[in-house]
Amino acid sequence: MEGFGTTIFAEMSQLAAETGAINLGQGFPDTDGPGEVVEAAVAALRGGHNQYPPPSGIAPLRDAIARHQADHYGLTLDPDTDVLVTAGATEAIAAAVMALAGPGDEVITFEPYYDSYAATIALGGARRAVVPLRAPDWSFDPDRVRAAVGPDTKVLLLNTPHNPTGKVFTVDELSFLAQLCVDHDLIAVCDEVYEHLTFDGHRHHPLATFDGMAERCLTIGSAGKTFSFTGWKVGWISGPAQLVAAVRTVKQFLTYVSAGPFQHAVAEAFALGPAPVEASATSLQAKRDRLCDGLRTAGFDVFVPRGTYFVTADIGPLGGVDGLEFCRSLPARAGVVAIPTQVFYDDVDAGRRIIRFAFCKRDDVIDEAVERLASMKGL
Ligand SMILES: Cc1ncc(COP(=O)(O)O)c(C=O)c1O
């Protein structure tokens, strides 16, 4: 793991804590999810759910996840064999990649990529092959994807809606990727933690719903992102029984199980139905517009996201040439923390001028951040 050091999120959140800067770096909301769900966690703690839960996760939560996939996407899952509860989506990604790709194998992913992808592929001893998403629309060149597939390729690791760009992969793009997986016998590991956070009528489509994919696709979700409880670290993975069994085999030696009381609470969160999640997406769209307008006023070139709670921006118009340097000095110059995306690229130059801001924050926090950025001191 040499070369992986401290994650950029830890570095930038520490910088925010030390300087008192507004933290638009790390992706966590500054308001909690529904109060009933917090009460359900308290009830689970007081109700004696404090010992190891079952290795696959508690039955009511697995049932709720299977029902969610059926109701939203028409996917049929057996909650006993096709669903596994994990310690956040992070563990689901790690256990899936380690289960499916080892030394000598290759995993294809798009860059910029969520930072745990590179680390987790390395932990498994596999290699990564990276295909760029190109600003400003974050499209990809299908020929580059085809060229990236080789004899050792085992897994396509896909993230849609995509962090950090906010791209929501289109039906045409997903059809192409599905056909590629079928043609080359690849397993898709799909990180869909922002599945419900899409804007302007853009809809998320799970790769598992495309022809030939249900039997070769693992789909990952997160209560942290869907219900705004990032600190609880409850995630899940679903797909065909044989693949889920392979992931479970790895997961049992990573954490064995994840926090029992919170699993009960997340089952209650699913029982609230889609309304709270839809309200959260509507509110986030307004926050996105608030932050994008402010960033433009401050002089950034803004790439408006279609999903997630992140916006990326080019620092070039402000005279910035290096996002890492820019973000390290931003707390002192403007009292705001952002994330340089170059750390999510193999081709560092491609992301050198692009930085990421999170807008899952209270309106007054966004307004204050925007005001500070507008009166930012020079580089
Ligand atoms: C794309 C992506 N996948 C996974 C995660 C991690 O999710 P969890 O907190 O459930 O482990 C994040 C968190 O920011 C993310 O952005």
Ligand as a Chemical Component Dictionary entry (heavy atoms), coordinates in Angstrom:
data_LIG
# 
_chem_comp.id                   LIG 
_chem_comp.type                 NON-POLYMER 
_chem_comp.pdbx_formal_charge   0 
_chem_comp.three_letter_code    LIG 
# 
loop_
_chem_comp_atom.comp_id 
_chem_comp_atom.atom_id 
_chem_comp_atom.alt_atom_id 
_chem_comp_atom.type_symbol 
_chem_comp_atom.charge 
_chem_comp_atom.model_Cartn_x 
_chem_comp_atom.model_Cartn_y 
_chem_comp_atom.model_Cartn_z 
_chem_comp_atom.pdbx_ordinal 
LIG C1 C1 C 0 -18.929 6.849 -4.991 1  
LIG C2 C2 C 0 -18.888 6.485 -3.550 2  
LIG N1 N1 N 0 -18.900 5.191 -3.199 3  
LIG C3 C3 C 0 -18.849 4.811 -1.918 4  
LIG C4 C4 C 0 -18.818 5.748 -0.900 5  
LIG C5 C5 C 0 -18.727 5.277 0.525  6  
LIG O1 O1 O 0 -19.979 4.993 1.056  7  
LIG P1 P1 P 0 -20.106 4.507 2.584  8  
LIG O2 O2 O 0 -19.934 5.707 3.445  9  
LIG O3 O3 O 0 -21.464 3.891 2.650  10 
LIG O4 O4 O 0 -19.018 3.512 2.819  11 
LIG C6 C6 C 0 -18.795 7.101 -1.213 12 
LIG C7 C7 C 0 -18.684 8.107 -0.142 13 
LIG O5 O5 O 0 -18.432 9.264 -0.362 14 
LIG C8 C8 C 0 -18.842 7.476 -2.569 15 
LIG O6 O6 O 0 -18.828 8.762 -2.921 16 
# 
loop_
_chem_comp_bond.comp_id 
_chem_comp_bond.atom_id_1 
_chem_comp_bond.atom_id_2 
_chem_comp_bond.value_order 
_chem_comp_bond.pdbx_ordinal 
LIG C1 C2 SING 1  
LIG C2 N1 SING 2  
LIG C2 C8 DOUB 3  
LIG N1 C3 DOUB 4  
LIG C3 C4 SING 5  
LIG C4 C5 SING 6  
LIG C4 C6 DOUB 7  
LIG C5 O1 SING 8  
LIG O1 P1 SING 9  
LIG P1 O2 DOUB 10 
LIG P1 O3 SING 11 
LIG P1 O4 SING 12 
LIG C6 C7 SING 13 
LIG C6 C8 SING 14 
LIG C7 O5 DOUB 15 
LIG C8 O6 SING 16 
# 
